[in-house]
Amino acid sequence: MQNCDLYTNCRQCPRNCGVNRSSTTGSCKEPSDIRIATACLHFGEEPLITVHGGSGTIFLTGCNLRCAFCQNYQISQQGMGANVSIEEFAEICIRLQDAGAENINLVTGSHHIPAIARGLEEAKKKGLNLPVCWNSSGYDSTQMLSMLDGLVSIWLPDLKTLSPEISRNLCAAADYPEAAKKAISWMIEHNPLRIEQVTKDGITKDKIQQGVIIRHLFLPGRFFETADVLDWLKQNADKKAIISLMSQYTPVPFKGTEAELNARSKALSTIENRLVNTTEDTDLKDLIEAYDFDYLFYQDLCADTEWLPDFDRTQPFSYKLAKPVWHWKQGFIG
């Protein structure tokens, strides 16, 4: 299938909506043009990703999932962002590299793989020599992921849940567990881990050059679902990929129409929409100790919600977490 056909009869993700995105939008709510909300040096990712200089993170507009708890809902579901050409996409990558980024980190690009592949090829022609990280929900098509072979070396997928009921209610995709397991297995098979040590100002840190880091966000009140996920990861990913277990679930102060808010509230009733408590934190630590993964990150419990982004601002994050390079309202910064 030619690249143009992938937009005129769009089957880029497991939804296979078949929409002509040259004239309308697909299930991802996006047309064929790439749109971006912000690009920044991000210091809030896993240590192997941020290392010394921060991750050169590009937040793409749109998403093929509809997670009711999404902290990036302004861009993933409400369309905040601006069109960029292939040339401008490539230039954003180069500006991030020039700013000291450790990698190019593409957030939620599963609905734009053909255009992203072209953008990365153009960036490499312009001198991009950083590893590229694919930061996705895990709701990916393996056929499409193969288009990124040789362009992407770091894979950062979510494994949100193995429950079709939860994924149907929270993400509007009952097939998410099977699709994500298939995609993650493909990533692991095609990208063996390669971690190197890099030193700057006398400080040595580990840096991932190739391989897979699998994220799982614990959902409050759903301990056994996380146990199921960790069990699958132990059997299928241990010693082959890095596990990142997160306890940062945070109720988001959503804005939208009354209909949107009502639909979101109904979806969120599937879980306990609250911060993770100390008992759950202790239970999670006991669980990961019992599984004894070869390489696992665990995010310490934190009740601070100031890290929640607002993509309407030129600086969507706190200055401690990110340094903006490009924004949809302003273009290049500085």
Contacts in CASP RR format, 6 or more apart in sequence:
PFRMAT RR
TARGET T0000
AUTHOR 0000-0000-0000
METHOD contacts of the structure
MODEL  1
MQNCDLYTNCRQCPRNCGVNRSSTTGSCKEPSDIRIATACLHFGEEPLIT
VHGGSGTIFLTGCNLRCAFCQNYQISQQGMGANVSIEEFAEICIRLQDAG
AENINLVTGSHHIPAIARGLEEAKKKGLNLPVCWNSSGYDSTQMLSMLDG
LVSIWLPDLKTLSPEISRNLCAAADYPEAAKKAISWMIEHNPLRIEQVTK
DGITKDKIQQGVIIRHLFLPGRFFETADVLDWLKQNADKKAIISLMSQYT
PVPFKGTEAELNARSKALSTIENRLVNTTEDTDLKDLIEAYDFDYLFYQD
LCADTEWLPDFDRTQPFSYKLAKPVWHWKQGFIG
3 114 0 8 1.000
3 118 0 8 1.000
6 12 0 8 1.000
6 113 0 8 1.000
6 114 0 8 1.000
6 144 0 8 1.000
7 20 0 8 1.000
7 21 0 8 1.000
7 22 0 8 1.000
7 32 0 8 1.000
7 114 0 8 1.000
8 20 0 8 1.000
8 21 0 8 1.000
8 22 0 8 1.000
9 18 0 8 1.000
9 19 0 8 1.000
9 20 0 8 1.000
10 17 0 8 1.000
10 18 0 8 1.000
10 19 0 8 1.000
10 20 0 8 1.000
10 21 0 8 1.000
10 26 0 8 1.000
10 111 0 8 1.000
11 17 0 8 1.000
11 18 0 8 1.000
11 141 0 8 1.000
12 110 0 8 1.000
12 111 0 8 1.000
12 112 0 8 1.000
12 113 0 8 1.000
12 114 0 8 1.000
12 141 0 8 1.000
12 144 0 8 1.000
13 27 0 8 1.000
13 28 0 8 1.000
13 64 0 8 1.000
13 110 0 8 1.000
13 111 0 8 1.000
13 139 0 8 1.000
13 140 0 8 1.000
13 141 0 8 1.000
13 144 0 8 1.000
14 64 0 8 1.000
14 139 0 8 1.000
14 140 0 8 1.000
14 141 0 8 1.000
14 173 0 8 1.000
14 175 0 8 1.000
14 179 0 8 1.000
15 27 0 8 1.000
15 28 0 8 1.000
15 64 0 8 1.000
15 173 0 8 1.000
17 26 0 8 1.000
17 27 0 8 1.000
18 26 0 8 1.000
19 25 0 8 1.000
19 26 0 8 1.000
19 27 0 8 1.000
21 30 0 8 1.000
21 31 0 8 1.000
21 32 0 8 1.000
22 31 0 8 1.000
22 32 0 8 1.000
24 31 0 8 1.000
25 31 0 8 1.000
26 111 0 8 1.000
27 64 0 8 1.000
28 62 0 8 1.000
28 63 0 8 1.000
28 64 0 8 1.000
28 110 0 8 1.000
28 111 0 8 1.000
29 62 0 8 1.000
29 63 0 8 1.000
29 77 0 8 1.000
29 79 0 8 1.000
30 61 0 8 1.000
30 62 0 8 1.000
30 79 0 8 1.000
30 111 0 8 1.000
30 112 0 8 1.000
32 115 0 8 1.000
33 83 0 8 1.000
34 60 0 8 1.000
34 83 0 8 1.000
34 84 0 8 1.000
34 86 0 8 1.000
34 89 0 8 1.000
34 112 0 8 1.000
34 115 0 8 1.000
34 116 0 8 1.000
35 60 0 8 1.000
35 61 0 8 1.000
35 62 0 8 1.000
35 79 0 8 1.000
35 81 0 8 1.000
35 82 0 8 1.000
35 83 0 8 1.000
35 84 0 8 1.000
35 328 0 8 1.000
36 58 0 8 1.000
36 59 0 8 1.000
36 60 0 8 1.000
36 61 0 8 1.000
36 81 0 8 1.000
36 82 0 8 1.000
36 84 0 8 1.000
36 89 0 8 1.000
36 92 0 8 1.000
36 326 0 8 1.000
36 328 0 8 1.000
37 59 0 8 1.000
37 60 0 8 1.000
37 61 0 8 1.000
37 74 0 8 1.000
37 75 0 8 1.000
37 80 0 8 1.000
37 81 0 8 1.000
37 82 0 8 1.000
37 311 0 8 1.000
37 316 0 8 1.000
37 327 0 8 1.000
37 328 0 8 1.000
38 58 0 8 1.000
38 59 0 8 1.000
38 311 0 8 1.000
38 316 0 8 1.000
38 324 0 8 1.000
38 326 0 8 1.000
38 327 0 8 1.000
38 328 0 8 1.000
39 56 0 8 1.000
39 57 0 8 1.000
39 58 0 8 1.000
39 59 0 8 1.000
39 92 0 8 1.000
39 95 0 8 1.000
39 96 0 8 1.000
39 324 0 8 1.000
39 325 0 8 1.000
39 326 0 8 1.000
39 327 0 8 1.000
40 56 0 8 1.000
40 57 0 8 1.000
40 316 0 8 1.000
40 317 0 8 1.000
40 322 0 8 1.000
40 323 0 8 1.000
40 324 0 8 1.000
40 325 0 8 1.000
40 326 0 8 1.000
41 53 0 8 1.000
41 54 0 8 1.000
41 55 0 8 1.000
41 56 0 8 1.000
41 57 0 8 1.000
41 96 0 8 1.000
41 99 0 8 1.000
41 100 0 8 1.000
41 101 0 8 1.000
41 322 0 8 1.000
41 323 0 8 1.000
41 325 0 8 1.000
42 50 0 8 1.000
42 54 0 8 1.000
42 55 0 8 1.000
42 56 0 8 1.000
42 57 0 8 1.000
42 105 0 8 1.000
42 317 0 8 1.000
42 321 0 8 1.000
42 322 0 8 1.000
43 50 0 8 1.000
43 53 0 8 1.000
43 54 0 8 1.000
43 55 0 8 1.000
43 320 0 8 1.000
43 321 0 8 1.000
43 322 0 8 1.000
44 50 0 8 1.000
44 55 0 8 1.000
44 321 0 8 1.000
44 322 0 8 1.000
45 54 0 8 1.000
45 55 0 8 1.000
45 57 0 8 1.000
45 105 0 8 1.000
45 156 0 8 1.000
46 156 0 8 1.000
46 213 0 8 1.000
46 242 0 8 1.000
46 244 0 8 1.000
46 297 0 8 1.000
47 205 0 8 1.000
47 206 0 8 1.000
47 297 0 8 1.000
48 195 0 8 1.000
48 206 0 8 1.000
48 207 0 8 1.000
48 208 0 8 1.000
48 213 0 8 1.000
48 242 0 8 1.000
49 55 0 8 1.000
49 102 0 8 1.000
49 103 0 8 1.000
49 105 0 8 1.000
49 133 0 8 1.000
49 154 0 8 1.000
49 156 0 8 1.000
49 208 0 8 1.000
49 213 0 8 1.000
50 102 0 8 1.000
51 102 0 8 1.000
51 198 0 8 1.000
51 205 0 8 1.000
51 206 0 8 1.000
51 207 0 8 1.000
52 102 0 8 1.000
52 198 0 8 1.000
52 200 0 8 1.000
52 201 0 8 1.000
52 203 0 8 1.000
52 205 0 8 1.000
53 100 0 8 1.000
53 101 0 8 1.000
53 102 0 8 1.000
53 200 0 8 1.000
54 100 0 8 1.000
54 101 0 8 1.000
54 102 0 8 1.000
55 101 0 8 1.000
55 102 0 8 1.000
55 103 0 8 1.000
55 105 0 8 1.000
55 133 0 8 1.000
56 96 0 8 1.000
56 99 0 8 1.000
56 101 0 8 1.000
56 102 0 8 1.000
56 103 0 8 1.000
56 104 0 8 1.000
56 105 0 8 1.000
56 325 0 8 1.000
57 105 0 8 1.000
57 107 0 8 1.000
57 135 0 8 1.000
57 322 0 8 1.000
58 89 0 8 1.000
58 92 0 8 1.000
58 93 0 8 1.000
58 96 0 8 1.000
58 104 0 8 1.000
58 105 0 8 1.000
58 106 0 8 1.000
58 107 0 8 1.000
59 72 0 8 1.000
59 75 0 8 1.000
59 107 0 8 1.000
59 108 0 8 1.000
59 311 0 8 1.000
60 75 0 8 1.000
60 106 0 8 1.000
60 107 0 8 1.000
60 108 0 8 1.000
60 109 0 8 1.000
60 112 0 8 1.000
61 75 0 8 1.000
61 76 0 8 1.000
61 79 0 8 1.000
61 80 0 8 1.000
61 81 0 8 1.000
61 328 0 8 1.000
62 75 0 8 1.000
62 76 0 8 1.000
62 77 0 8 1.000
62 79 0 8 1.000
62 108 0 8 1.000
62 111 0 8 1.000
63 70 0 8 1.000
63 76 0 8 1.000
63 77 0 8 1.000
63 108 0 8 1.000
63 110 0 8 1.000
63 111 0 8 1.000
63 137 0 8 1.000
64 110 0 8 1.000
64 111 0 8 1.000
64 137 0 8 1.000
64 139 0 8 1.000
65 76 0 8 1.000
65 137 0 8 1.000
65 139 0 8 1.000
65 171 0 8 1.000
65 172 0 8 1.000
65 173 0 8 1.000
65 176 0 8 1.000
66 77 0 8 1.000
66 171 0 8 1.000
66 172 0 8 1.000
66 173 0 8 1.000
67 76 0 8 1.000
67 137 0 8 1.000
67 160 0 8 1.000
67 170 0 8 1.000
67 171 0 8 1.000
68 170 0 8 1.000
68 171 0 8 1.000
68 264 0 8 1.000
68 267 0 8 1.000
68 268 0 8 1.000
68 270 0 8 1.000
69 170 0 8 1.000
69 219 0 8 1.000
69 249 0 8 1.000
69 251 0 8 1.000
69 252 0 8 1.000
69 268 0 8 1.000
69 271 0 8 1.000
69 273 0 8 1.000
70 76 0 8 1.000
70 77 0 8 1.000
70 252 0 8 1.000
71 250 0 8 1.000
71 252 0 8 1.000
71 308 0 8 1.000
71 309 0 8 1.000
72 107 0 8 1.000
72 108 0 8 1.000
72 309 0 8 1.000
72 311 0 8 1.000
73 252 0 8 1.000
73 254 0 8 1.000
74 80 0 8 1.000
74 309 0 8 1.000
74 310 0 8 1.000
74 311 0 8 1.000
74 312 0 8 1.000
75 81 0 8 1.000
75 108 0 8 1.000
75 311 0 8 1.000
76 108 0 8 1.000
78 256 0 8 1.000
80 311 0 8 1.000
80 312 0 8 1.000
80 328 0 8 1.000
81 311 0 8 1.000
81 328 0 8 1.000
82 328 0 8 1.000
82 329 0 8 1.000
82 331 0 8 1.000
84 92 0 8 1.000
86 115 0 8 1.000
86 118 0 8 1.000
86 119 0 8 1.000
86 122 0 8 1.000
87 122 0 8 1.000
89 115 0 8 1.000
89 116 0 8 1.000
89 119 0 8 1.000
89 122 0 8 1.000
89 123 0 8 1.000
90 119 0 8 1.000
90 120 0 8 1.000
90 122 0 8 1.000
90 123 0 8 1.000
90 125 0 8 1.000
90 126 0 8 1.000
90 128 0 8 1.000
91 123 0 8 1.000
91 126 0 8 1.000
92 325 0 8 1.000
92 326 0 8 1.000
93 104 0 8 1.000
93 119 0 8 1.000
93 120 0 8 1.000
93 123 0 8 1.000
93 126 0 8 1.000
93 128 0 8 1.000
93 130 0 8 1.000
94 123 0 8 1.000
94 126 0 8 1.000
94 127 0 8 1.000
94 128 0 8 1.000
95 325 0 8 1.000
95 326 0 8 1.000
95 332 0 8 1.000
96 104 0 8 1.000
96 130 0 8 1.000
96 325 0 8 1.000
97 104 0 8 1.000
97 127 0 8 1.000
97 128 0 8 1.000
97 129 0 8 1.000
97 130 0 8 1.000
99 323 0 8 1.000
99 325 0 8 1.000
101 130 0 8 1.000
102 130 0 8 1.000
102 207 0 8 1.000
103 130 0 8 1.000
103 131 0 8 1.000
103 132 0 8 1.000
103 133 0 8 1.000
103 154 0 8 1.000
104 120 0 8 1.000
104 123 0 8 1.000
104 128 0 8 1.000
104 130 0 8 1.000
104 131 0 8 1.000
104 132 0 8 1.000
104 133 0 8 1.000
105 133 0 8 1.000
105 135 0 8 1.000
105 156 0 8 1.000
106 116 0 8 1.000
106 132 0 8 1.000
106 133 0 8 1.000
106 134 0 8 1.000
106 135 0 8 1.000
106 152 0 8 1.000
107 135 0 8 1.000
108 135 0 8 1.000
108 136 0 8 1.000
108 137 0 8 1.000
109 116 0 8 1.000
109 134 0 8 1.000
109 136 0 8 1.000
110 136 0 8 1.000
110 137 0 8 1.000
110 138 0 8 1.000
110 139 0 8 1.000
110 140 0 8 1.000
110 141 0 8 1.000
110 144 0 8 1.000
113 144 0 8 1.000
113 145 0 8 1.000
113 147 0 8 1.000
113 148 0 8 1.000
114 147 0 8 1.000
116 148 0 8 1.000
117 147 0 8 1.000
117 148 0 8 1.000
117 151 0 8 1.000
120 128 0 8 1.000
120 132 0 8 1.000
120 148 0 8 1.000
120 151 0 8 1.000
120 152 0 8 1.000
121 151 0 8 1.000
124 151 0 8 1.000
131 153 0 8 1.000
131 154 0 8 1.000
131 208 0 8 1.000
131 209 0 8 1.000
131 210 0 8 1.000
132 151 0 8 1.000
132 152 0 8 1.000
132 153 0 8 1.000
132 154 0 8 1.000
133 152 0 8 1.000
133 154 0 8 1.000
133 155 0 8 1.000
133 156 0 8 1.000
134 145 0 8 1.000
134 148 0 8 1.000
134 152 0 8 1.000
134 154 0 8 1.000
134 155 0 8 1.000
134 156 0 8 1.000
134 157 0 8 1.000
134 187 0 8 1.000
135 156 0 8 1.000
136 156 0 8 1.000
136 157 0 8 1.000
136 158 0 8 1.000
136 183 0 8 1.000
137 157 0 8 1.000
137 158 0 8 1.000
137 160 0 8 1.000
137 171 0 8 1.000
137 180 0 8 1.000
138 157 0 8 1.000
138 158 0 8 1.000
138 159 0 8 1.000
138 160 0 8 1.000
138 179 0 8 1.000
138 180 0 8 1.000
138 183 0 8 1.000
138 184 0 8 1.000
139 171 0 8 1.000
139 173 0 8 1.000
139 176 0 8 1.000
139 179 0 8 1.000
139 180 0 8 1.000
139 183 0 8 1.000
140 157 0 8 1.000
140 179 0 8 1.000
140 180 0 8 1.000
140 183 0 8 1.000
141 179 0 8 1.000
141 183 0 8 1.000
142 182 0 8 1.000
142 183 0 8 1.000
142 186 0 8 1.000
145 183 0 8 1.000
145 186 0 8 1.000
145 187 0 8 1.000
149 190 0 8 1.000
153 191 0 8 1.000
153 209 0 8 1.000
153 210 0 8 1.000
153 211 0 8 1.000
154 191 0 8 1.000
154 208 0 8 1.000
154 209 0 8 1.000
154 210 0 8 1.000
154 211 0 8 1.000
154 212 0 8 1.000
154 213 0 8 1.000
155 187 0 8 1.000
155 191 0 8 1.000
155 211 0 8 1.000
155 212 0 8 1.000
155 213 0 8 1.000
156 212 0 8 1.000
156 213 0 8 1.000
156 215 0 8 1.000
157 180 0 8 1.000
157 183 0 8 1.000
157 184 0 8 1.000
157 187 0 8 1.000
157 212 0 8 1.000
157 214 0 8 1.000
157 215 0 8 1.000
158 180 0 8 1.000
158 214 0 8 1.000
158 215 0 8 1.000
158 216 0 8 1.000
158 217 0 8 1.000
159 180 0 8 1.000
159 181 0 8 1.000
159 184 0 8 1.000
159 214 0 8 1.000
159 215 0 8 1.000
159 216 0 8 1.000
159 229 0 8 1.000
159 232 0 8 1.000
159 233 0 8 1.000
160 167 0 8 1.000
160 170 0 8 1.000
160 171 0 8 1.000
160 176 0 8 1.000
160 180 0 8 1.000
160 216 0 8 1.000
160 217 0 8 1.000
161 167 0 8 1.000
161 170 0 8 1.000
161 176 0 8 1.000
161 177 0 8 1.000
161 219 0 8 1.000
161 222 0 8 1.000
161 225 0 8 1.000
161 229 0 8 1.000
162 177 0 8 1.000
162 181 0 8 1.000
162 225 0 8 1.000
162 228 0 8 1.000
162 229 0 8 1.000
162 232 0 8 1.000
163 177 0 8 1.000
163 225 0 8 1.000
163 228 0 8 1.000
164 174 0 8 1.000
164 175 0 8 1.000
164 176 0 8 1.000
164 177 0 8 1.000
165 174 0 8 1.000
165 270 0 8 1.000
166 219 0 8 1.000
166 222 0 8 1.000
166 225 0 8 1.000
166 270 0 8 1.000
166 271 0 8 1.000
167 173 0 8 1.000
167 174 0 8 1.000
167 175 0 8 1.000
167 176 0 8 1.000
167 177 0 8 1.000
168 174 0 8 1.000
169 267 0 8 1.000
169 270 0 8 1.000
170 267 0 8 1.000
170 268 0 8 1.000
170 270 0 8 1.000
170 271 0 8 1.000
173 179 0 8 1.000
181 232 0 8 1.000
181 236 0 8 1.000
184 212 0 8 1.000
184 214 0 8 1.000
184 236 0 8 1.000
184 237 0 8 1.000
184 241 0 8 1.000
185 236 0 8 1.000
187 211 0 8 1.000
187 212 0 8 1.000
187 241 0 8 1.000
188 211 0 8 1.000
188 212 0 8 1.000
188 236 0 8 1.000
188 237 0 8 1.000
188 240 0 8 1.000
188 241 0 8 1.000
191 210 0 8 1.000
191 211 0 8 1.000
191 212 0 8 1.000
192 210 0 8 1.000
192 211 0 8 1.000
192 240 0 8 1.000
193 208 0 8 1.000
193 210 0 8 1.000
193 211 0 8 1.000
193 212 0 8 1.000
193 240 0 8 1.000
193 241 0 8 1.000
193 242 0 8 1.000
194 208 0 8 1.000
194 209 0 8 1.000
194 210 0 8 1.000
194 211 0 8 1.000
195 206 0 8 1.000
195 207 0 8 1.000
195 208 0 8 1.000
195 209 0 8 1.000
196 206 0 8 1.000
196 207 0 8 1.000
196 209 0 8 1.000
197 204 0 8 1.000
197 205 0 8 1.000
197 206 0 8 1.000
197 207 0 8 1.000
198 204 0 8 1.000
198 205 0 8 1.000
198 207 0 8 1.000
199 205 0 8 1.000
208 242 0 8 1.000
211 241 0 8 1.000
211 242 0 8 1.000
212 237 0 8 1.000
212 240 0 8 1.000
212 241 0 8 1.000
212 242 0 8 1.000
213 241 0 8 1.000
213 242 0 8 1.000
213 243 0 8 1.000
213 244 0 8 1.000
214 233 0 8 1.000
214 237 0 8 1.000
214 241 0 8 1.000
214 242 0 8 1.000
214 243 0 8 1.000
214 244 0 8 1.000
215 244 0 8 1.000
215 246 0 8 1.000
216 226 0 8 1.000
216 229 0 8 1.000
216 230 0 8 1.000
216 233 0 8 1.000
216 243 0 8 1.000
216 244 0 8 1.000
216 245 0 8 1.000
216 246 0 8 1.000
217 246 0 8 1.000
217 248 0 8 1.000
217 249 0 8 1.000
218 226 0 8 1.000
218 245 0 8 1.000
218 246 0 8 1.000
218 247 0 8 1.000
218 249 0 8 1.000
218 276 0 8 1.000
218 280 0 8 1.000
218 284 0 8 1.000
219 225 0 8 1.000
219 226 0 8 1.000
219 249 0 8 1.000
219 271 0 8 1.000
220 249 0 8 1.000
220 271 0 8 1.000
220 272 0 8 1.000
220 273 0 8 1.000
220 274 0 8 1.000
220 275 0 8 1.000
220 276 0 8 1.000
220 277 0 8 1.000
220 280 0 8 1.000
221 271 0 8 1.000
221 272 0 8 1.000
221 280 0 8 1.000
222 271 0 8 1.000
222 272 0 8 1.000
223 280 0 8 1.000
223 283 0 8 1.000
223 284 0 8 1.000
223 287 0 8 1.000
226 245 0 8 1.000
226 284 0 8 1.000
226 287 0 8 1.000
227 287 0 8 1.000
230 243 0 8 1.000
230 245 0 8 1.000
230 287 0 8 1.000
230 288 0 8 1.000
230 291 0 8 1.000
231 291 0 8 1.000
233 241 0 8 1.000
233 243 0 8 1.000
233 293 0 8 1.000
234 291 0 8 1.000
234 293 0 8 1.000
237 243 0 8 1.000
238 293 0 8 1.000
238 294 0 8 1.000
239 294 0 8 1.000
239 295 0 8 1.000
242 295 0 8 1.000
242 296 0 8 1.000
242 297 0 8 1.000
243 293 0 8 1.000
243 295 0 8 1.000
243 296 0 8 1.000
243 297 0 8 1.000
244 296 0 8 1.000
244 297 0 8 1.000
244 299 0 8 1.000
245 284 0 8 1.000
245 288 0 8 1.000
245 296 0 8 1.000
245 297 0 8 1.000
245 298 0 8 1.000
245 299 0 8 1.000
246 299 0 8 1.000
247 276 0 8 1.000
247 280 0 8 1.000
247 281 0 8 1.000
247 284 0 8 1.000
247 298 0 8 1.000
247 299 0 8 1.000
247 300 0 8 1.000
247 301 0 8 1.000
248 276 0 8 1.000
248 299 0 8 1.000
248 302 0 8 1.000
249 275 0 8 1.000
249 276 0 8 1.000
250 275 0 8 1.000
250 305 0 8 1.000
250 308 0 8 1.000
251 273 0 8 1.000
251 274 0 8 1.000
251 275 0 8 1.000
252 308 0 8 1.000
253 308 0 8 1.000
254 260 0 8 1.000
254 261 0 8 1.000
254 264 0 8 1.000
275 303 0 8 1.000
276 301 0 8 1.000
278 301 0 8 1.000
281 301 0 8 1.000
284 298 0 8 1.000
285 298 0 8 1.000
288 296 0 8 1.000
288 298 0 8 1.000
306 318 0 8 1.000
307 317 0 8 1.000
307 318 0 8 1.000
307 321 0 8 1.000
309 316 0 8 1.000
309 317 0 8 1.000
310 316 0 8 1.000
311 328 0 8 1.000
312 329 0 8 1.000
314 324 0 8 1.000
314 327 0 8 1.000
314 329 0 8 1.000
314 330 0 8 1.000
314 333 0 8 1.000
315 322 0 8 1.000
315 324 0 8 1.000
316 322 0 8 1.000
316 324 0 8 1.000
324 333 0 8 1.000
325 332 0 8 1.000
325 333 0 8 1.000
326 332 0 8 1.000
326 333 0 8 1.000
327 333 0 8 1.000
END
